[in-house]
Amino acid sequence: MVAEELDLQPEVQVSEPSDEVNSSDTLKAQETKPVDSDSPSLLAKKLNIKAGATLQNYRYEEPGLISHTGVLIGAWLNWNYEVPYYKGVIQSEINTGHIDYDGALCDVNSGDCVDYKSKTTELIIRIGHRLGIDITDQIQVFAGLGYRYLYDKGDGVGFYRRIGDYWILPVGFTTSFMWEELNTKVIFDYEFDHFLTGQIQSKLSDVNTTYSDVKHPQNRGRAQRITVGFEPQPDDHSPHPWMFYFFYENWSIPQSERAELLINGAHSGKFFYEPENRSNAYGIRVGWSY
């Protein structure tokens, strides 16, 4: 709000030999070949799990009003699978931190604000499912569905919880090549996120029990994520080598629709909105493949 604050053995069948031996058919044999794991009729999935930790520098701001700045730490897990016609990955990530708040505290009745600095707890959870198709051996395009959850609450009197829920459509591409000298796969990944639907909920009842919580629809917005990764390939000496990914991510969300505050369940005539906001993050992910 304007006032913030008051990722089988082969089966062999041999025919019984007949009493008369046929020179053209001395032995009739039918051998079942092992199933080709790459056959399109095979539905068994090839699985791979990657997991690790994240460290990032994060900044959220409502231009001219407030900012949240600091370091977030977290964990991530990707479940990769492959079926005959596409490659999929289910991504999950959680980041949190106790970071700096620089903004104002405002009176909901008068609208008067005073500058204020404090700390705020930030929590960001993201879950996504990508479906990818290989264009070449080095290039894959993908699309999918994602969900992003946001939570923050400042320290001290006058702050309330803010909770965001967003459904997004991620699209993009991944390209890779082998760095032979280091036996390492180098990856470049670009993802664009288009907002499908979302909202921010301001828990004003945290500061005054007569106030209703206010929900602000936010159905417009976009984001992008750029990742450069290095994946050393497993060998006899290192069956589960470390992997490193450097990333940059930004989000841009326009001003929300207006929503009315209810006081004791009655209309108050006071309308609020979430200002335009954006966030930027850059950092590193490290992990292992299992």
Secondary structure, 3 states (H helix, E strand, C coil): CCCCCCCCCCCEEECCCCCCCCHHHCCCEEECCCCCCCCCCCCCCEEEEEEEEEEEEEEEEECCCEEEEEEEEEEEEEEEEEECCEEEEEEEEEEEEEEEEEEEEECCCCCCEEEEEEEEEEEEEEEEEEEEEECCCCEEEEEEEEEEEEEEEECCCCCCCEEEEEEEEEEEEEEEEEEHHHCEEEEEEEEEEEEEEEEEEECHHHCCCCECCEEEECCCCEEEEEEEEEEECCCCCCCCCEEEEEEEEEEEECCCCCEEEEECCEEEEEEECCCCEEEEEEEEEEEEEC
